[in-house]
Amino acid sequence: MSAHILASTNRFSCHYFKAEKSSPEFKDIIYLATRRQTRINTNIVAATCVNTQDPRQVLMIGASTGGVDALAKTLCHFNETSPPTLIVQHTGGQFLNSLIRLFDGMTNASVQSADHDTVLKRGNIYFSPSDKYHLSLSAENSRIIALVATDAVSDHRPSIDMMFQSAVAHASHITAALLTGMGQDGARGLKALRGAGAHAITQDQATSIVYGMPRIATEIGVAVEQLPIEQIGPALLRTSKLKVKA
């Protein structure tokens, strides 16, 4: 018999949970993150993507207010062959583990809290472990994570700007997306990345809960693509595949 859970969702475009990753606590986590009820078949998995990505490619995503729903719609497209992905989501540190469990159940990729000196691996999604550190790439090696315990940047720690800025030297192998959120964290970092050769994506106004960070990025002329949230996950993966031909 197929296993189902009753959960609340808010405009999810992907409703996939792996049976081996689901747990009873998901119901409470999903309810807090979303609102409209639907049925989710836990035996269905997200559609796989062709694994022709540039092996050097790294994806970066920044989000704030409304980011839980936006990330859910984005990460459900990822799988075990997707490029390593770094994510800064502005949220209280006490909610981080719940969010990681939530997202880990929505994707065939492995979602985890980042550690200092972690070597990036395909099929892994890394979140900043707490609000004590910035999540960044090592200055010495673009395939290694660095956790930096410096002051807040753009009024945040972890900061999206800090994460994006850390990848400027490796911009030709970076695709970055700035999603819904209040303020301007991430806009200047995305501009720096774009100027150095990265591919940049912002969420459009119509699907943003708060059109703050992506609006600032768009106003300063950053984005290559401005997309509705349902298209951002596929666009990130498509761009990483295209770069292998460059």
Phi, psi and omega in degrees: 000138179291139178270133179232152168232148177264121183224160175264136178228159179234090176063028177301137174264343177234128183237056188244127173236133174284133184301322184287347182255350184283154179208160183302329184291346178301324183301316180291319181296314182296320181299320179293327185275338189218178189229319188273134185280143173205167177262141182236123178274114185285352178271352179271139178242159181298147180299136181283156181244149180297131187267065178247027183290152170301123182296344179267355187289138174231136177257145177227137181225133175239139181209158177220237183302126184087003187289333181298311179295318181296317179292323178300318180288338181271311188287340180295347178272349186275158177210192187290350178255359183291153178299153174302140188228129176254135183228131167248119174241120179292112179200160177295141182302333183289344180262355188300311183298323178295320180293320179297317178296320179300307183291326180296332178277355183258355189219156174275357170279167178260120182259130186209164172280134183285147172244154176297136180071015174296132175275127182295136179229144177302142179082011180240141179240126188244127174255148172301136188287337182192178177273016176266347186226151166270143176265126183207171171270146179297141177293335183271333186208118184289354179259011182233137178278140173238130173260122189244121183264063176253179181296167178301146176240132184054036178069017181221149167213113005288152182249136175293319177304316181298317180297312181298316181299327182293344184255003185303319182295343182241026191301330182295344180245021183242135166239127186233143179232137177245118186257186182312143177166155179275147176092207185225009179302131179102335184293313181289323178295322178293323177297317179297318178297312181300318180297333180269358175116004179283161172269131185240140180227139172235152176284142182282167183293321186299327183255001178276133174294316174229114183270069181253288182301312179293331178294314179299317180299318181292319181296328179268012171077033185278309200290137167279320180230133171244115192230153168294153189300328181295341182260352188287318177303306177301324180294320178300314182289323179296317181296320180294329177288322181294327185292341179292341180273347186287000000 
